């Protein structure tokens, strides 16, 4: 029954051609989803997969607790740390695969369509895409991720049991013991989150590898390109691909901090430094690939300023001699439209080059990334300061502003 479907997968996957620029449509996990009909070879079926992950990760916890530990049902339903991982992070990572895929395809195809590469560099980038496809399809990478998840499970199992919430753990004689829901969460829900997170980080590594290979080529850049990045402004789409990872990690970390504040008496102040470090680390990981192009763009800017400066100087001198040299009275000098237009074009081009930014990312991308990191941490603030207090403080601040 599965043979035609397997052939269909192999046909779509055997595209070792230039059109196959997918990050996710390959590998054991992808094949397993197609075979199990969670995903069609030509579609992403995001809603279906999100619903299935929620059914697998959340519904059994609710049923098990309701049947065997009904007195812990309220604790389960009000545990934000659980929600942050099961109901937020896991669906975000599933939906984020489409975001990463879409942005990567746009960047990879733009490199080809914009003719940024010469013939030799085009062949090199096609070879680089072939390498990325092979790394994507190799079973070893996903098996390593599974191995790391199992290793983490074994090394930190006791410490996590000791600090587990009431719906997952009970204490007998001072020793923490797992409830049935705790076993299910530890052996099913947490590993699913860790695997999806590891998979997205692996795909991000492949994306960074693509950008690294691109940065090693002789890009045909133009300093006067209207994107103010020499023609590489499209690379600003890259950090958007990291946003699902940022949202998932920040949600889980914010849920953990919220639990510490609510149940263990921790203060929001104690998380100030970790929050700063988290934001800094996320920005470094998301933006580091773009730094590969900073030197190229900086050299392009400085070189173009000199080149256009020489051209503008020659043209300005030529016009000055024509208009104001002895024997050519100003009343006889002819201001042609072409001469004036050329001088104005030089001025516009030079200003454009001077304002060129060597780092190929715009403010909108940076703001979106910052919001993706900071907003999921907000529940930790609500754990110490109720929403009513925050809203009241904001209203009082607005009223205090003079009109």
N, C-alpha and C positions, 0 to 999 in steps of 0.2 A: 504493500500500500504506500510505502514511503519512497519507493525508488523514483517515480516521476518527480516528486517534490525535491528529492535530493539532487536530481539532475538539473532541476530548475535553479536550485541554489548554486550549484557548481557553475552553471552557465552564466549566472549573474555575477558570480565571484571570480570567474576565470578571465574577466576583463583585464588582463594584464596589459591594458592599452592606455592611451593618454586620456580617455574620457573617465576612467575610474579614479576619482579623487576623493573617495569616501574614507572617513576615519573609522566608522563603526560597522560598515557592511562587510564584515569579514571576521574570522576567528571562531572559536568554539562557542562562545556565548551567543553570538549572532546566529550561528547555525542551529543551536539548541532552541532559540526563540522561534525561528522559522519552522523547524520541524514540529514544535509543540503548538504551532499556529498562534503564538502570541504576537507575531509580526509577519507581515507579508513581504516577499522579496522586493516588491515595488512600492510599499507603503511603510510608514512608521508606526501606525496604530498606537499613538501615544496614549489616548484615553483608555484603550483596552488594557494596555500594560500597567498604567497607573492604578486602575481599578483592581487588577489581579494582584499587584504588589500589596495594596491595602488589604485585600481579602486574605492574603497569605500572612501578612505581618501584624495586622491589627485585630481582625475578627476573631481568630483563635484565642488571643489573649483575653478578649472580652468574654467569650463563651467559657473558657477554662475557669476564669475567676468567678463568673456568675454561678457555675456549677459546683465548684469545690471550695472557694474562699469568698463567699458572698459578702462577708463583713469587710473585705478589702476592695469591694467594687468601687466605692467612692474614691478611695486613694488612687485606683487605676485611672478612673475617669478624670481626675484633677491633676494628674502627674504631667506637668508641662515638659519635663525632660524626656519623657516617653514620646509625647506628641512631636517634639522637635526632631526626633530621630525617625520615627515611624511615619508620621503624617505630613511632615514637611520635607526633611532631608531626602528621604528615599524617593518620593514623587518628583522632587526638584532634580535629582540626579537622573531619573528616567527621562523627564522632559528636557533636561539640559543636553542630552545626547543630540537632540534635534538642533538645538541652538549651536552647539559646537560644530556639528556637521555642516549646517547651513553657512556659517561664517567661514569655515575652512574652504568649502567649495567656492565661495565667492572670491576669496583671496587667491586661491590657486588658479582659478580660471581667469581672473583679472591679469595675473602675471603674463599669461599666454596672449590674451586678447589685446592688451595694451602695448604689446611688442616692446617690452622692457629688456628683452634678451636678444642677443645675436644668435646666429645659427648654432655655434659651438656651445654657448651657454644654454640654449634651449634643449640641446641634446643632454646636457648635464642635468638639467632640472627634470627632464623626463626620466632619466636614470634614477634621480633622487626620489621621484614619486613611485617608481618601481620598487625601490628599497623600502619605502614607507608601506607600500601594499604588502610586501612580504613580511615585514615586522608586524603589521596589523593581523595578518592571517595566521601567523605561527601560533600553535597551541601553547608553546612554552611560556609566553608572556602571561597568559591568563592562568596557567597552572602555577606560576610563581606567585601571582596575586593570591590565589587560593591558599598556597603554602604559607604566605605571610599572614593571612587571616587566621589560619589554624595555629600558627606559632603564637600570634598575639593572644588567641583564645587560651592556649595552654599556659602562657607565662603570667597573664593577668587575671586568670579565672578566680583565684582565691581572694585577691584584693577587691575585685568587683562584687563578689558574693558578700564579703564582709560589709561593704558600704551600700548594698542594694536597698531599694525602697521596700516598704511594708508589703505591697501587693506581690512582690517577687521573692521576698525572703522572710522567714520567721526564725526566731532564736529559741533554742532549746539548751538550757544549761549554760547560757552564755556563748554558745556556738551558733553561728549563722548557718541556716539550712535553706536550700532553695525550695520554693513552692513549685507546683507544676507549671504555673505561668512563668515563673522565673527561669525554669529549664527551657521552656519554649523560646523565651526572649533571648536567652544567652546562646542557644544553639541554632536559632533560625533568624530572628529579626536582626540582631546585632551583626552577624556575619554577612547578611544580605547588604546592609548599609556599608560595611567595610569593603566588600567586594565591589559594589557599584562606585564607591569613592576611589578605590584603587584603580578601577578600570578607566574612570575619567581622567585620573592623573596620568595614566599610561598614554591615553590619547592626547593629552596635553603635551607630553614629552614628544610624541610623534609630530605634533604641530610645531613645536620648538625646533625639532630637527629639520623640518621643511624650511623654516625661516633662517636657520643657520646656513643651510645649503644655499639658499637664495642670497644671503649676505656675502657669500664667497664668490659670486658671479660678477661680471662686469655689467652692471645695470646701466641702461641708457636713460639717464636722468636729465631733466631739464630744470634749470634753476628758476625759470619764470613760470613754472606750472602753477595754475590758479589754486591748487590745493595747499600752497605754501609749504609743501614738503618735498619739492622736487619731483613730484609724480608718485611718491610713496605714501600719500595720505590714506590710501585704502588699507594700509597695514594697521590703521587705527581700529579696524574691526577685530583685530586679534584679541585684545583684552576682553572684548565682549564674550568671547568663547570661554573665558575663565570664570565668568560670573556665576554659572550654576554651581561650580565647585565652591566658590566663595560663599554663596548663600547657604549651601548645605553645611559647610564647616561652621560658619558663624551661627547658624540655627542651633546646632548641637552644642557648641560651646556656650552660647547664650542660655540654652536650657539647663546646662550643668551649673552655670553661675546662679541662675534663678533658683535652682534647687538648693544650692549652698546657702543662699541668703534666707530662703523661706524655712528651711528645716535645720540648718546647722549654725544659725546665728552669725553668718559672715556678713560683712559690710560691703557696700558698693565700692567704697574707697579702696578696699583691698584688691580690686580687680582693675584699677586704673592702669597700672603698668602692663599687666597682661593684655589689656585691650589695645594699648598703644603698640605693643609688640605684634599683636595679631594683625592690626591694620597695616603696619609697616611690612610684615612678612608677606601678606597677601598682595600688596602692591608690588613688592619686589618680584614675586613669582609671576604675576600677571604681566608686568611691564618689562621684565628682564630681556625677553626676546627682541624687543624693539630697540634696545640699546646697541644691538649688533649693527644697526644702520646709522647710528649717530655720527660716527667718524666719516662715513661716505657723504652724508648730507652736509656736514660741517665743511669738508674739503670742497664739495660742490659749491657751497655758498661763498666761501672765500675766493675760490678761483673765478666764479662768475662775477663777483663784484669787481675784481681786477680787470677781467675781460671787457665787461660792459663799461667800466670806467674809462678804459682806453678808447673804446669806440665812441663813447659820448664826448670825450675830450677832443678827439679828432674832428668829429662833426661840429662841435661847438666852435673850435678854432676856425674851421672852414667857413662857417656862417659869419663869424666875427670879422674875418678878413674881407669877406664879400661885402658886408654891410658897412663896416667902419674903417677900412683901410684907406690911406691917403689916395685921393684921386677918384674915389667912388663915393661921392656925396650921398648923404643919407636920403636926400630927396630923390636920388636916382636908383637907390637900391631897391630891388624887387623882392618882396616877401612872398615866395611861392607857397602854395598850400602843402606841397610835398615836403619842403624843407621844415616848415613849422610842425607838421604832423610827425615827421621823423624825430625831431628834437623832443616832442611831447612823449612819443613812444619810448624813447630812451629813458626819460625821466620816470615814467610809469614802471618800466621794466626794472630800473635800478632800485626804486622803492620796494617793489615786489621781492627782489632778491634780498634786500636788506632786512625785510620783515620775515624772511624764510626761517622756519623753525626746524632745527636738526632732529628733534625728537618727534617721530611720526604718530602723534596721538593728539586729539583735540580735547577741549574742556568737557564736552558732552560725555566722552568715553570715560574720562577720569571721574566725573561726577557719578555716572552710573555705577562704576566699580566701587566707589566709596559708599554709595547707598546700599549696594549689595552686601557689603561687609558690615556696615554699622547698624542698619535697620533690624536685622535678625537678633542683634544683641539687646534691643530695647526691652524685651521681657525681663531682663535682669534689673533694669531700672524700675520697672513696674513692681518687682518683688519687694523693693524697699520703699518706693514712693508710689502710692496708689494713683490711678489715672485721674481721679477727682482732684487730688492735690496738685497734680501737674497742670491740669486744665485751669484750675483756679488761679495758680500762679501766672499762667500765660495771660489770662484775662486781666489780672491786676496789672501786669506789665503793659498790656495794650492800653488800658485806661490811663496809665501814668504818662504815656507819651503825649506831649503837647501837640495840639492841632493848630 
